[in-house]
Amino acid sequence: MARFLVLLDVDSTLIENEVIELLAEEAGTLEEVAEITFRAMNGELDFEESLRSRVATLKGLPVSIFVDVAPRIAVTPGVPEMVAAVQAAGGKVSVVSGGFHEVLDPVAEALGLDFWRANRLEVADGVLTGGLTGPIIDAKAKADTLREWAAECDIPLRQTVAVGDGANDLEMMAICGLAVGFDAKAPVRDEAHVLIDVRDMSQLLPLLGLRG
């Protein structure tokens, strides 16, 4: 049985980037999208509504855009070390994202994560339609995912750790054993059990008793 389950947000947590902004830059809508992202992460906008409005600005981008932006994705310092240490101790490391499978999949595979889940962009005839397909990963979906994976691994919720930075991480943080705000926005700073303000994910290890 795994000792614990660590569940991380992706954008500005697992990675240094906001993927929607990388895509928006290519679409020429960066300023508009960045403003919506900022307001959504600070809890001023409904996440699903904000996601759909941001994705709509990507309409017409070719699917090759995912290959184009991939080299610009920067994994947050300390993530590989954290993943290796948690897994070596019998834990599981997973991520759930309001971002997109198309960009997350290669990153998660390269890091050797145990589970990951994200939104999917709708594509038709090789271009983005400006829509989404499948269930929306919002705050409730993040909490439901934590419950699902914890049950699947036979790990009690008190042995789960949720790491995030924005308002859509609050529901999973409310049900986990240890809620960690990582370089977090105001709403998360008020609710997290612990704050990590240095952008180094290996700082999580002492909290788990895996490093002095």
Beta strands, then each sheet from edge to edge (+ up, - down):
strand 1: 5-8
strand 2: 92-100
strand 3: 115-124
strand 4: 127-133
strand 5: 160-164
strand 6: 178-182
strand 7: 194-196
sheet 1: 4+ 3- 2- 1- 5- 6- 7-
end
